[in-house]
Amino acid sequence: GYTDYETGMSYGTKPEHMTQLTGTLLVPKNHPRIIFRGKLDTLEATVVLTQIQLEAVQGPKELIADLSDFMRVLREMMKCDVLDEPFKNDRIIGLTHAQLRERSHDPLKFYGVKQMIPPDYSLGAVHALLNRLRTAVRETETAAAGAFLQGEQVMRKDILEELNRLSSAVHIMMCRYLGGGYGVNKEE
């Protein structure tokens, strides 16, 4: 059987308008945690499509590998939310959280690129793909805030912090790409 997470009501079979939160606990399909998981799903799809598009234009292999590492983090995040386990991750794209913060706050020092250059077609397709990914991370982060912030209480600080780190990681990938750090010029 199943149990309604909010009311404690029991069900012999899962109602169509509900889905599993964890184990046999059910919530409506528009529950904030389910909305977050949907955004996380969409983010994973965006990463895969970005990798496919980069590979199709013979984009930087190291960038594609960084996106695979990015995907590893997303999959672990989804698993930890579904199983209600703590989320732990020390590195994204080969950088510690401290290194991510340092590089995202001073990309000029590390990549020779100003911080948060506004998107423009003249920056090329790779930059545009990465910017789309960055916006998908932000949307996922917003959905996570809706799911895990209850007044002043933060239910999943681990996931919220990691989404912030993922946003920084994409910003770093964008700056690194523009600065030629993936072994290509932005015109390629």
DRENVEXRO-494154 format. One record per residue (C-alpha): residue in three letters; residue number from 1; x negated, z negated, y negated; chain. Coordinates in steps of 0.001 Angstrom, whole numbers. Example, Ala and Ser with C-alpha at 12.3 -4.5 7.8 and 13.67 -1.06 7.14 Angstrom:
2
{atom "ALA", 1, {-12300, -7800, 4500}, "A"}
{atom "SER", 2, {-13670, -7140, 1060}, "A"}
//
This chain:
188
{atom "GLY", 1, {0, 0, 0}, "A"}
{atom "TYR", 2, {-800, 166, -3683}, "A"}
{atom "THR", 3, {-520, -2277, -6559}, "A"}
{atom "ASP", 4, {301, -1514, -10176}, "A"}
{atom "TYR", 5, {-2710, -2688, -12194}, "A"}
{atom "GLU", 6, {-569, -3725, -15165}, "A"}
{atom "THR", 7, {2520, -5245, -13541}, "A"}
{atom "GLY", 8, {1408, -6243, -10030}, "A"}
{atom "MET", 9, {4309, -4270, -8551}, "A"}
{atom "SER", 10, {3706, -3025, -4974}, "A"}
{atom "TYR", 11, {4168, 549, -3743}, "A"}
{atom "GLY", 12, {4156, 1820, -162}, "A"}
{atom "THR", 13, {3139, 5279, -1342}, "A"}
{atom "LYS", 14, {1434, 6333, -4529}, "A"}
{atom "PRO", 15, {3926, 7533, -7177}, "A"}
{atom "GLU", 16, {3075, 10994, -8545}, "A"}
{atom "HIS", 17, {2836, 9745, -12145}, "A"}
{atom "MET", 18, {135, 7239, -11193}, "A"}
{atom "THR", 19, {-3474, 7433, -10038}, "A"}
{atom "GLN", 20, {-6046, 5062, -8608}, "A"}
{atom "LEU", 21, {-8051, 3018, -11069}, "A"}
{atom "THR", 22, {-10128, 1283, -8389}, "A"}
{atom "GLY", 23, {-9378, 779, -4728}, "A"}
{atom "THR", 24, {-5617, 463, -4340}, "A"}
{atom "LEU", 25, {-4933, -447, -7986}, "A"}
{atom "LEU", 26, {-2780, 2153, -9742}, "A"}
{atom "VAL", 27, {-2355, 3044, -13389}, "A"}
{atom "PRO", 28, {-365, 5774, -15154}, "A"}
{atom "LYS", 29, {-2253, 9061, -15425}, "A"}
{atom "ASN", 30, {-2427, 8621, -19199}, "A"}
{atom "HIS", 31, {-4177, 5247, -18952}, "A"}
{atom "PRO", 32, {-7238, 5083, -21287}, "A"}
{atom "ARG", 33, {-9651, 4717, -18336}, "A"}
{atom "ILE", 34, {-8232, 7849, -16718}, "A"}
{atom "ILE", 35, {-8468, 9719, -20021}, "A"}
{atom "PHE", 36, {-12117, 8639, -20217}, "A"}
{atom "ARG", 37, {-12758, 9881, -16669}, "A"}
{atom "GLY", 38, {-11145, 13201, -17574}, "A"}
{atom "LYS", 39, {-13481, 13550, -20558}, "A"}
{atom "LEU", 40, {-16419, 12625, -18330}, "A"}
{atom "ASP", 41, {-15308, 15346, -15908}, "A"}
{atom "THR", 42, {-15129, 17846, -18765}, "A"}
{atom "LEU", 43, {-18580, 16790, -19926}, "A"}
{atom "GLU", 44, {-20003, 17407, -16445}, "A"}
{atom "ALA", 45, {-18381, 20861, -16413}, "A"}
{atom "THR", 46, {-19902, 21588, -19826}, "A"}
{atom "VAL", 47, {-23366, 20659, -18544}, "A"}
{atom "VAL", 48, {-23001, 22954, -15524}, "A"}
{atom "LEU", 49, {-21740, 25859, -17645}, "A"}
{atom "THR", 50, {-24591, 25327, -20091}, "A"}
{atom "GLN", 51, {-27105, 25454, -17248}, "A"}
{atom "ILE", 52, {-25526, 28636, -15880}, "A"}
{atom "GLN", 53, {-25575, 30286, -19299}, "A"}
{atom "LEU", 54, {-29186, 29254, -19881}, "A"}
{atom "GLU", 55, {-30235, 30563, -16490}, "A"}
{atom "ALA", 56, {-28416, 33865, -17128}, "A"}
{atom "VAL", 57, {-30509, 34472, -20252}, "A"}
{atom "GLN", 58, {-33671, 33151, -18590}, "A"}
{atom "GLY", 59, {-33626, 30077, -20757}, "A"}
{atom "PRO", 60, {-36322, 27426, -20593}, "A"}
{atom "LYS", 61, {-36568, 26037, -17055}, "A"}
{atom "GLU", 62, {-37636, 22640, -18379}, "A"}
{atom "LEU", 63, {-34475, 22489, -20501}, "A"}
{atom "ILE", 64, {-32356, 23351, -17456}, "A"}
{atom "ALA", 65, {-34167, 20562, -15569}, "A"}
{atom "ASP", 66, {-33482, 18126, -18425}, "A"}
{atom "LEU", 67, {-29797, 19026, -18115}, "A"}
{atom "SER", 68, {-29949, 18271, -14375}, "A"}
{atom "ASP", 69, {-31285, 14823, -15228}, "A"}
{atom "PHE", 70, {-28498, 14476, -17781}, "A"}
{atom "MET", 71, {-25996, 15332, -15003}, "A"}
{atom "ARG", 72, {-27539, 12672, -12746}, "A"}
{atom "VAL", 73, {-26715, 10061, -15378}, "A"}
{atom "LEU", 74, {-23125, 11310, -15769}, "A"}
{atom "ARG", 75, {-22487, 11219, -12021}, "A"}
{atom "GLU", 76, {-23834, 7688, -11761}, "A"}
{atom "MET", 77, {-21673, 6658, -14721}, "A"}
{atom "MET", 78, {-18546, 8043, -13061}, "A"}
{atom "LYS", 79, {-19400, 6326, -9778}, "A"}
{atom "CYS", 80, {-19964, 2981, -11499}, "A"}
{atom "ASP", 81, {-16673, 3220, -13382}, "A"}
{atom "VAL", 82, {-14638, 4206, -10313}, "A"}
{atom "LEU", 83, {-16225, 1520, -8118}, "A"}
{atom "ASP", 84, {-16239, -1011, -10983}, "A"}
{atom "GLU", 85, {-19985, -1561, -10608}, "A"}
{atom "PRO", 86, {-22549, -2275, -13325}, "A"}
{atom "PHE", 87, {-24218, 830, -14709}, "A"}
{atom "LYS", 88, {-27997, 783, -15025}, "A"}
{atom "ASN", 89, {-30262, 3584, -16129}, "A"}
{atom "ASP", 90, {-33704, 3317, -17676}, "A"}
{atom "ARG", 91, {-34535, 6954, -18456}, "A"}
{atom "ILE", 92, {-32884, 10148, -19609}, "A"}
{atom "ILE", 93, {-34796, 13430, -19786}, "A"}
{atom "GLY", 94, {-37958, 11518, -18937}, "A"}
{atom "LEU", 95, {-37665, 9121, -21869}, "A"}
{atom "THR", 96, {-36932, 5400, -21976}, "A"}
{atom "HIS", 97, {-34128, 4200, -24206}, "A"}
{atom "ALA", 98, {-36683, 3029, -26779}, "A"}
{atom "GLN", 99, {-38367, 6443, -26742}, "A"}
{atom "LEU", 100, {-35004, 8189, -27122}, "A"}
{atom "ARG", 101, {-34202, 6082, -30152}, "A"}
{atom "GLU", 102, {-37616, 6611, -31725}, "A"}
{atom "ARG", 103, {-37542, 10387, -31244}, "A"}
{atom "SER", 104, {-33925, 10858, -32305}, "A"}
{atom "HIS", 105, {-34526, 8895, -35513}, "A"}
{atom "ASP", 106, {-37717, 10770, -36430}, "A"}
{atom "PRO", 107, {-37618, 14288, -34938}, "A"}
{atom "LEU", 108, {-39846, 15551, -37731}, "A"}
{atom "LYS", 109, {-42684, 13387, -36422}, "A"}
{atom "PHE", 110, {-42179, 14366, -32775}, "A"}
{atom "TYR", 111, {-40874, 17950, -32944}, "A"}
{atom "GLY", 112, {-41525, 19179, -36469}, "A"}
{atom "VAL", 113, {-37774, 19470, -37070}, "A"}
{atom "LYS", 114, {-35516, 17735, -39606}, "A"}
{atom "GLN", 115, {-32927, 15324, -38265}, "A"}
{atom "MET", 116, {-29473, 16747, -37407}, "A"}
{atom "ILE", 117, {-29790, 20286, -38686}, "A"}
{atom "PRO", 118, {-26231, 21570, -39195}, "A"}
{atom "PRO", 119, {-25166, 24112, -36576}, "A"}
{atom "ASP", 120, {-25527, 27756, -37566}, "A"}
{atom "TYR", 121, {-25499, 31016, -35635}, "A"}
{atom "SER", 122, {-28976, 31792, -36955}, "A"}
{atom "LEU", 123, {-30373, 28961, -34806}, "A"}
{atom "GLY", 124, {-29558, 30956, -31685}, "A"}
{atom "ALA", 125, {-27437, 30723, -28578}, "A"}
{atom "VAL", 126, {-29447, 27963, -26888}, "A"}
{atom "HIS", 127, {-29074, 25684, -29889}, "A"}
{atom "ALA", 128, {-25344, 26487, -30037}, "A"}
{atom "LEU", 129, {-24915, 25649, -26330}, "A"}
{atom "LEU", 130, {-26685, 22344, -26811}, "A"}
{atom "ASN", 131, {-24607, 21552, -29878}, "A"}
{atom "ARG", 132, {-21425, 22184, -27891}, "A"}
{atom "LEU", 133, {-22752, 19756, -25287}, "A"}
{atom "ARG", 134, {-23505, 17192, -28008}, "A"}
{atom "THR", 135, {-19927, 17380, -29271}, "A"}
{atom "ALA", 136, {-18602, 16960, -25709}, "A"}
{atom "VAL", 137, {-20692, 13788, -25392}, "A"}
{atom "ARG", 138, {-19172, 12497, -28638}, "A"}
{atom "GLU", 139, {-15639, 13204, -27380}, "A"}
{atom "THR", 140, {-16424, 11373, -24146}, "A"}
{atom "GLU", 141, {-17862, 8459, -26109}, "A"}
{atom "THR", 142, {-14667, 8262, -28177}, "A"}
{atom "ALA", 143, {-12536, 8239, -25005}, "A"}
{atom "ALA", 144, {-14778, 5504, -23576}, "A"}
{atom "ALA", 145, {-14269, 3428, -26715}, "A"}
{atom "GLY", 146, {-10502, 3813, -26253}, "A"}
{atom "ALA", 147, {-10831, 2664, -22655}, "A"}
{atom "PHE", 148, {-13338, -168, -22987}, "A"}
{atom "LEU", 149, {-12780, -1737, -26404}, "A"}
{atom "GLN", 150, {-9948, -4238, -26475}, "A"}
{atom "GLY", 151, {-9872, -5771, -29917}, "A"}
{atom "GLU", 152, {-13244, -7448, -30387}, "A"}
{atom "GLN", 153, {-13935, -7493, -26655}, "A"}
{atom "VAL", 154, {-16197, -4827, -25126}, "A"}
{atom "MET", 155, {-15319, -4298, -21459}, "A"}
{atom "ARG", 156, {-18091, -1832, -20462}, "A"}
{atom "LYS", 157, {-20950, -2215, -22900}, "A"}
{atom "ASP", 158, {-23244, -566, -20312}, "A"}
{atom "ILE", 159, {-21266, 2694, -20315}, "A"}
{atom "LEU", 160, {-20703, 2750, -24075}, "A"}
{atom "GLU", 161, {-24406, 2246, -24754}, "A"}
{atom "GLU", 162, {-25431, 4942, -22276}, "A"}
{atom "LEU", 163, {-23090, 7485, -23843}, "A"}
{atom "ASN", 164, {-24769, 6775, -27159}, "A"}
{atom "ARG", 165, {-28147, 7369, -25463}, "A"}
{atom "LEU", 166, {-26854, 10639, -23986}, "A"}
{atom "SER", 167, {-25880, 11816, -27447}, "A"}
{atom "SER", 168, {-29399, 11016, -28631}, "A"}
{atom "ALA", 169, {-30824, 12880, -25638}, "A"}
{atom "VAL", 170, {-28936, 16061, -26561}, "A"}
{atom "HIS", 171, {-30061, 15724, -30171}, "A"}
{atom "ILE", 172, {-33640, 15448, -28916}, "A"}
{atom "MET", 173, {-33201, 18524, -26698}, "A"}
{atom "MET", 174, {-31914, 20458, -29721}, "A"}
{atom "CYS", 175, {-34846, 19372, -31883}, "A"}
{atom "ARG", 176, {-37348, 19942, -29121}, "A"}
{atom "TYR", 177, {-35981, 23439, -28573}, "A"}
{atom "LEU", 178, {-36105, 24293, -32281}, "A"}
{atom "GLY", 179, {-39629, 22904, -32517}, "A"}
{atom "GLY", 180, {-40828, 25102, -29652}, "A"}
{atom "GLY", 181, {-41287, 22119, -27327}, "A"}
{atom "TYR", 182, {-39702, 23916, -24385}, "A"}
{atom "GLY", 183, {-42358, 26609, -24625}, "A"}
{atom "VAL", 184, {-40180, 29086, -26511}, "A"}
{atom "ASN", 185, {-39473, 30032, -30073}, "A"}
{atom "LYS", 186, {-35920, 29626, -31350}, "A"}
{atom "GLU", 187, {-35573, 33417, -31641}, "A"}
{atom "GLU", 188, {-36053, 33889, -27883}, "A"}
//
